[in-house]
Amino acid sequence: MDKLEAEKRMLQIKLDQPVSDPTSPREINNGDTATNLSTHIQTLRSEVARLKHTLLISQQERKDVIFNNKTTDNLIRNNLQTYYWHINIFKYFSKIHNWFIKCRIIFL
């Protein structure tokens, strides 16, 4: 209970303190001339252009990878279908083969 009372008093003290002013923006008087600011802006613009170009290249590479994965998946799917088709044909022919063997035994 004492702990809660102490916390309550501490919060009340904080509420009674005046609100401090927000920090002011950085002053331009610290050596940043119009030329320096212009240079910084140009540097930032060139960096943005470079990053946009990098992003476009990355997006195109990602699209290529996705296309290759889809193509590979389709090939695998087609190969599996062909494989299962061959298995079914093999099962069918083995049934026919077994039937012929039974017929020979019966006819002999």
N, C-alpha and C positions, 0 to 999 in steps of 0.2 A: 504494500500500500504506500509506503514511504517512497518507493521508487517511482510510482505513478505520480505522486504529488510533486516530486522533484522535477520530473519531466514536464509536468504541467506548468510549474513555475518558470522553467527554462524557456518553454514555448511562449509564455506570456511576456517574458523579457524581450524575446526576439520580436514579438509583435509591437512592443512599445518603442523599439528603435526606429529612427526615421529611415525612410527608403533612400538608398544612395542613388545618385544620378547615373544613368547608363554611361558607359564609356563613350567618349566622343570619337568620331572617325579620325583616321590618321590625317595629320596636317600635311599639306603639300609643300610647306616651307622647308622641308628637310633636304633640299637639294634636287627634288624631282622637278625639272624644268619641263616645258612643253615639248622640247626635243626628246628628252629622256622618256617622257610618257608616250610620245609618238613611236619611239623605237620599241618600247615594251609592247604597245598595241600591235605593231607590225610583227613582232616575234610571236605573240600569241596567235595572231591570225595565221601565220605560216605553220605553227604547230597544230592548230585546228585543221588546216587543210591536209597536213601530213597524216593526222590521225583519221580523218575521214577516208583518205586514200587507203590506209592500212585496213580500216573497217571494211571497205568495199572488197578489197582483195580477200580478206578473211571470209566474208560472206560468200564470195564466188567459190572459194576452196571448199567451204562447207557444203554448198549446193552440189559441187562435183562429187564429194564423198558420198552424199546422200544418193545421188544418181547411180554411182558405182555400186553402192550397197543394194539398191533396188534391183539393179541389173543382175547382181550376183544372186540375190534371193530368188529372182525369177528363174535363173539357170538351175539353181539347186532344186527348186520346186519342180521344174520340168524333168530334171534327171530322176527325182524321186518318183514322179508319176510313171516315167518310162520303166524304172526299176520295178515298181509294183505291178505294172502291166506284164513285164517279163515273168515275174514270180507267178502271177495268175495263169499265164499261158503254160508255164512249166507244170503247175499243179494240174491243169486241165489235161495236158499230154500225159502226165504220169497216171492219171485216172484212166485214160484211154489205154495206156500201156498195160496197166494192171488188169483191165477188163479183157484185153487180148490174151494175156497170160492165163487168165481163168478160163477163157473160151478154149484155148488149146488143151488145157487139162481136161476139160469136159469132153471135147471132141476126141481125145485120144482114148 
